[in-house]
């Protein structure tokens, strides 16, 4: 079972990026999926999360600029980011609370994708 994130890159302030994260393997069910980020010399913070039923949470710093969504048929979560700011520069990690052939629900992590916003 793994999570594969993609879509990071370098963008100018005010620009947009869309991150994707696909879960694969012997998955029975996925509950909450989310995106975290970690900037240099800072701790990892929750950016946004979404439940199976599409209830969402956003950190105050990204409300109105980021949109999280998911495709349950594809086991994929997305993060649409607009009006990016230099402060959004970080490594972005996806996470998913999954039950699999080997275990009951536990949290899995993707490998991280770099987002760099230049001023």
N, C-alpha and C positions, 0 to 999 in steps of 0.2 A: 504494500500500500504506500502510495506516495502522492505528494502534492507538487505540481510543477507550475511555477510562476513565470510569467513573461510580460513584456510590455514596457519595462523601464527604459530610461534613456536620458539624454540631455535636452533640455528645452529652455527657452527664454522665459523670463517672468511674464505672466499673462497668458502663457501657452497652455496646452492641454496634453494629457496623456491618458491612456486607458490600460490598466493592468488586468491581466487574466490569471486565473489559477485553477487548474484542472486536477481533480482527484482521480486516481486510477488504482486498480487492484481489486482484491476480493472485499468489496464494500457492501455491507448490508444496508446501512442507513447513515445519513449525514444530518446532524442537528444544526448547530450554529456554525456559520462560516464567518471569517473576519479577516481584516487587514490590520497589521501592526506596522510601526516604523521605528527605526532607531537611527538617530542622527549622531554624528561624531561626538563623543564625550557625554552622551546622554543615555538615559535608560530607554528601554523599549516601551512604547506607548500604544494603546489601542486607538486606532483611527476610526474604524467603522466595523459594524458587525450586522449580520442578517440571519434571522431564524429560518427554519424550513418554510414557515408560513409567511415569510417576507416582512416580519417586523424588523425594523432597523434601529440602529444606534449610531450616533456620530459624535466624535469629539467636538467640543465647542470651536476649536481652531479651524475646523474644516467644514462646518455647517454652511450650507448654501453654495459650496464650491465642489464638494465631492459627492458622488452618488454611488452607493453600493447596490449591486443586484446579483441575482444568481439564476442559473438554469439547472433545475433539479434533474432534468432528463440527461444532462451532460455532466453532472457533478462538478459544475464550474461556477466560480464566483468572480465577479468583475468589480473594478473600482474605476469609475470615470472621474477624472480630475480636471477641473477647469480653473482658469484664473490662478494658475500656480504661482507661488511666491518662493523666494529664496529660502525661506524658513521651512518649506516643505522638503528640502533636500534631505534625503535619508535613504537607508536601505529599507525596502518595504517587504514584509513577510506576510504570507497568507497562512491562515490556520483553519482547521476544521475539526469539529467534534464528531468523531465517526465511530460506528460499530463495524467490526470487520469479522472475517472468518476466524481470526485469532484472538479477538478480545471484545469485551463490552465497550461502551463508549469511553474514548479517551481522546486527548487533543493531539493532533498531528500538525507538523509545521512544514512549510515549503522552504526552498533554499534561499530565498531572498532575491530581490531585484533592485538595482540601484536607480534612484530617481535624483537627478541633479538639475536644479533650477538656477540659471544664471541671471544676474541682475542687469 
